[in-house]
Amino acid sequence: MLLDEKAVLVTGSGGGLGEGIARVCHREGATVVVADIRGNEAQRVAQSLGNRALAIECDVGHDADLDRLVAMSVGKFGRIDGLVNNAGVNFVKPFLETTSDDWDRVIRVDLRGAFFLTQKVCRQMLEQTPGGGSIVNIASVHTHAALPGSGPYDAAKWGLVGFGKSIAVELAAQDIRVNAISPGLLDTQIWQQIQAAAPDPAACSEYWKSNIPIERVIEPEEIGELAAFLLSDRSRAITGANIMADGGMTSQLISKEPYRSKPIEVN
Ligand SMILES: NC(=O)c1ccc[n+]([C@@H]2O[C@H](COP(=O)([O-])OP(=O)(O)OC[C@H]3O[C@@H](n4cnc5c(N)ncnc54)[C@H](O)[C@@H]3O)[C@@H](O)[C@H]2O)c1
């Protein structure tokens, strides 16, 4: 299996995308730390995984929680080979109404938490034998193109990719790799919220799907498959990358035409 003998820590894995990542990593043979601010949900996921799983309640925006998270993970499994910085809060509000509190709230979880957890985990990775490891940052298609009202979120996600590249270069010779995954629209609670907020949920669902080249949203475990590959030694030549896992969303120039166009031949 891809992750035999590896210990992997996934933040925000008490639900949504993080849960999908934790499940695939566990299926691929890893021991998994399920870390989430919602301790009961982390427990639910860890219990359903069974052996080789540990639930830890933590707020990634809180430095003392990060120290405790690393210490408990190492205390239980002896080492950390992989970290997935997945915990994140979404945000949509017009730019002119965005407050400094809004900015701080998003940056604290989505960027600062990931930065300092990565620092603490990398220190552990450099101390252990054999040393080294793999970090995966969950960014977003927003690191390719934006939507209105998401300034702090986009700044955080671009920041994740940016600091990831910096660390990838700095620690490459010490066998630590850092990559980002930028998912498109996922089948998590945010997708339920988007549909519920629309005047006609069915039409909303059709609209979105018709604008994604693969014509569907992405399942959490599909991102889990990519994360497991990046955490594994099979991806040993890949570091500093930001991989779009978006069903082609960021590759099309404009929204899909509502009809199949006739071929345009060159005379
Ligand atoms: N859903 C999408 O379409 C989509 C697209 C691109 C990127 N993403 C990113 O994927 C990640 C997961 O998103 P999701 O859709 O699964 O969202 P979600 O809200 O379903 O899950 C987020 C998880 O993070 C946890 N969390 C929140 N704040 C935390 C904190 N301070 N400390 C620890 N845990 C915390 C939550 O309890 C929750 O379990 C996020 O970083 C998000 O930005 C999501």
The ligand as a Tripos MOL2 file, in Angstrom:
@<TRIPOS>MOLECULE
LIG
   44    48     1     0     0
SMALL
NO_CHARGES

@<TRIPOS>ATOM
      1 N1        -15.5150   22.5380   -0.3800 N.am      1 LIG1
      2 C1        -14.9160   23.0390   -1.4360 C.2       1 LIG1
      3 O1        -15.5100   23.1690   -2.5150 O.2       1 LIG1
      4 C2        -13.4580   23.4590   -1.3360 C.ar      1 LIG1
      5 C3        -12.7970   23.8790   -2.4980 C.ar      1 LIG1
      6 C4        -11.4560   24.2380   -2.4270 C.ar      1 LIG1
      7 C5        -10.7950   24.1900   -1.2150 C.ar      1 LIG1
      8 N2        -11.4430   23.7960   -0.0940 N.ar      1 LIG1
      9 C6        -10.6880   23.7500    1.1480 C.3       1 LIG1
     10 O2        -10.7610   22.4470    1.6950 O.3       1 LIG1
     11 C7        -10.6320   22.5120    3.1100 C.3       1 LIG1
     12 C8        -11.7640   21.7320    3.7640 C.3       1 LIG1
     13 O3        -12.9820   22.3100    3.3600 O.3       1 LIG1
     14 P1        -14.3840   21.5590    3.4760 P.3       1 LIG1
     15 O4        -15.1660   21.9160    2.2740 O.co2     1 LIG1
     16 O5        -14.1770   20.1440    3.8390 O.co2     1 LIG1
     17 O6        -14.9860   22.3850    4.6930 O.3       1 LIG1
     18 P2        -15.7520   21.8760    6.0010 P.3       1 LIG1
     19 O7        -16.2290   23.1220    6.6580 O.co2     1 LIG1
     20 O8        -16.7230   20.7990    5.6590 O.co2     1 LIG1
     21 O9        -14.5740   21.2280    6.8590 O.3       1 LIG1
     22 C9        -13.6080   22.0060    7.5170 C.3       1 LIG1
     23 C10       -13.1670   21.2650    8.7630 C.3       1 LIG1
     24 O10       -12.1770   22.0730    9.4220 O.3       1 LIG1
     25 C11       -12.5210   22.1460   10.8050 C.3       1 LIG1
     26 N3        -11.9870   23.4020   11.3590 N.ar      1 LIG1
     27 C12       -12.4640   24.6550   11.1540 C.ar      1 LIG1
     28 N4        -11.7360   25.5390   11.8610 N.ar      1 LIG1
     29 C13       -10.7760   24.8320   12.5240 C.ar      1 LIG1
     30 C14        -9.7320   25.1830   13.4190 C.ar      1 LIG1
     31 N5         -9.5520   26.4510   13.8010 N.pl3     1 LIG1
     32 N6         -8.9320   24.2090   13.8870 N.ar      1 LIG1
     33 C15        -9.1440   22.9070   13.5430 C.ar      1 LIG1
     34 N7        -10.1260   22.5130   12.7090 N.ar      1 LIG1
     35 C16       -10.9310   23.4640   12.1950 C.ar      1 LIG1
     36 C17       -14.0340   22.0850   10.8530 C.3       1 LIG1
     37 O11       -14.5150   21.6880   12.1220 O.3       1 LIG1
     38 C18       -14.3200   21.0690    9.7380 C.3       1 LIG1
     39 O12       -14.3430   19.7340   10.2310 O.3       1 LIG1
     40 C19       -10.6160   23.9950    3.4690 C.3       1 LIG1
     41 O13        -9.2790   24.4290    3.6420 O.3       1 LIG1
     42 C20       -11.2310   24.6540    2.2410 C.3       1 LIG1
     43 O14       -10.7990   25.9820    2.0740 O.3       1 LIG1
     44 C21       -12.7660   23.4200   -0.1110 C.ar      1 LIG1
@<TRIPOS>BOND
     1     1     2 1
     2     2     3 2
     3     2     4 1
     4     4     5 ar
     5     4    44 ar
     6     5     6 ar
     7     6     7 ar
     8     7     8 ar
     9     8     9 1
    10     8    44 ar
    11     9    10 1
    12     9    42 1
    13    10    11 1
    14    11    12 1
    15    11    40 1
    16    12    13 1
    17    13    14 1
    18    14    15 2
    19    14    16 1
    20    14    17 1
    21    17    18 1
    22    18    19 2
    23    18    20 1
    24    18    21 1
    25    21    22 1
    26    22    23 1
    27    23    24 1
    28    23    38 1
    29    24    25 1
    30    25    26 1
    31    25    36 1
    32    26    27 ar
    33    26    35 ar
    34    27    28 ar
    35    28    29 ar
    36    29    30 ar
    37    29    35 ar
    38    30    31 1
    39    30    32 ar
    40    32    33 ar
    41    33    34 ar
    42    34    35 ar
    43    36    37 1
    44    36    38 1
    45    38    39 1
    46    40    41 1
    47    40    42 1
    48    42    43 1
@<TRIPOS>SUBSTRUCTURE
     1 LIG1         1 GROUP 0 **** ****
